[in-house]
Amino acid sequence: MLILIAAAAMAALVLLRVDRLLWSMIGAALMLGAAGYAWQGSPTLPANPARPEALRVADDPSLVDLRERMLGRFTADAAYLIASDAMARSGDRRSAVRAILGGLNRYPRSLMLWTGLGTALATHDGNMLSPPALFAFRQAIRIAPEHPAPLFFLGLAYVRANDYPAARQAWAKALALCPEGASYRRDIAVRLDLLDRLLATQGPQ
């Protein structure tokens, strides 16, 4: 294939009547490219199109729906969270965090934004529950200690960090705080049941 490319390039030089003084420079560029391919090329590997960072980030619409049922949607602070979601889907995790921080400048006691900030920071830090993410969740819990949302999303962050016992503790508290008639109570109960089954397969911790 490299020989064919070189022959086609030479034919193009002749047909296009490129000045012979430039042939050596063009030939050197072709040889450099061929040498680089021979050194690093892997023609036997199967094709694998590049995937943007956004495709590697779990984008679960059911979690967005659950969050909106727990915390609301048509509020002034929700606009910042919606913007953050859009940035996270595009793979720009840093801007996703900044969008929520901008909202907290205007609404410093927003339960929704502090909860969202905890999730955004955990995602930004590689699905690890870093101290800043944990601080954000705890701030949300301080603002609304009787609301299940901060504890549920804290548990979700623990799940993504593979700390299942801590996730189980947070989700159990979240379920206990859910009102009996809440539309999201069953969602939390189902996830807690699945987590219990997973923990049962792992044996004593």
MOQUIJO-V99862 format. One record per backbone hydrogen bond with DSSP energy under -1.0 kcal/mol. CO is the residue of the C=O (numbers start at 1). NH is the residue of the N-H. If there is no record, write none. Layout:
BEGIN
co = {CO/CO}
nh = {NH/NH}
END
This chain:
BEGIN
co = {1/2/3/4/5/6/7/8/9/10/11/12/13/19/22/23/24/25/26/27/28/29/30/31/32/33/34/35/36/37/42/52/53/60/60/61/62/63/64/65/66/67/68/73/77/78/79/80/81/82/83/84/85/86/87/88/91/92/93/94/95/96/97/98/99/100/101/103/107/110/111/112/113/114/115/116/117/118/119/120/121/122/122/123/128/130/131/132/133/134/135/136/137/138/139/140/144/148/149/150/151/152/153/154/155/156/157/158/159/163/164/165/166/167/168/169/170/171/172/173/179/182/184/185/186/187/188/189/190/191/192/193/194/195/196/197}
nh = {5/6/7/8/9/10/11/12/13/14/15/16/18/22/26/27/28/29/30/31/32/33/34/35/36/37/38/39/40/41/45/55/56/63/64/65/66/67/68/69/70/71/72/75/81/82/83/84/85/86/87/88/89/90/92/91/93/96/97/98/99/100/101/102/103/104/105/107/110/114/115/116/117/118/119/120/121/122/123/124/125/127/128/126/130/134/135/136/137/138/139/140/141/142/143/144/147/152/153/154/155/156/157/158/159/160/161/163/162/167/168/169/170/171/172/173/174/175/176/177/182/185/188/189/190/191/192/193/194/195/196/197/198/199/200/201}
END
